[in-house]
Amino acid sequence: MRSSESCPAELFGQDGDGAIAARSGLVATKNAVVGLAPTSGASRWLVLLFLGVVLDLLRSVTTLLKLDLSTGSTIADGVVVAAWLVTSVLFFKKKRAFRPVYVVAALFTIVVRLRQFVDSVGPEPTREQSGALFGMALPSIIWIVYVLSSVRVKSTFRR
């Protein structure tokens, strides 16, 4: 812990009474730097998450439009489109339900794409095809972990 005499002047007001440091994100009191300031609103990572949600919605719509309407995969792809549409609305409204809905939508999308992959490649894919499948699923898994563990996401989606 640092005393107010050794902290930078911008952490404390002119009178040294304590303030939230806008630049550093630290909460400062007269005697010590306590911890991180509460977070809310959109940050750079949330903007990337937003772009991912919108792109997943657009990708799902284009996949649905390319499919043969007589196959059963159309129903699954329709559910994927609906899930990403609901996820997008929850993101814009900053609803608390965004986090679990995002996780379900991402996992369901991975499962549907995996099934489509196996249908198109067959039961024994080549090493390159397996790498492509892994490359498709890995970003979704990373974003799922971010959505579940980020303090910024928890504080933004609270309504």
Residue, then its C-alpha position, 0 to 999 in steps of 0.5 A: m500500500r502506498s501513502s498519499e504522499s508517494c502517489p501521483a498528484e492526479l490520483f488525489g484532488q488538489d486537496g488530497d482528499g481522494a478520487i477515482a483516477a480516470r487515467s489509471g483506473l485505480v480507486a485512491t483514498k487519502n491513505a492508500v490505493v485501494g484497487l480497480a475502479p468499477t467498470s461499466g460501458a463498452s471497452r475495446w474488447l466489448v466492441l470486438l465481442f459486438l462485432g463477433v456477435v453481428l458477424d456470427l448473425l450475418r454468417s448464420v443468415t448467409t449459411l441458411l440462405k445457401l442451404d437446400l431447403s429440403t434438408g433437415s439441417t435447415i431447421a438447425d441453421g434456423v435455430v442458429v440464426a434465431a439464437w444469434l438474433v436474440t443474442s444481438v438484441l440482448f447485447f444492445k439492451k445490455k441485458r443480464a441474460f446476454r451472458p448465458v444466451y451468448v454461451v448457448a448460442a456459441l456452443f450450439t453454433i459449434v455443434v451445428r457447424l461440426r455436424q455440417f463439417v462431418d456431413s461434408v467431409g466424412p467420418e475420416p477427415t484429413r489433417e488439414q480438414s481437422g485443423a480447419l475445424f479446430g480453427m473454426a471452434l477455437p475463437s468461439i471457445i476463447w470468447i465464451v471464456y471471456v464472456l464468462s470470466s470478464v468483470r467488464v462483461k459482468s458489470t456491463f450486462r446487469r439490467 
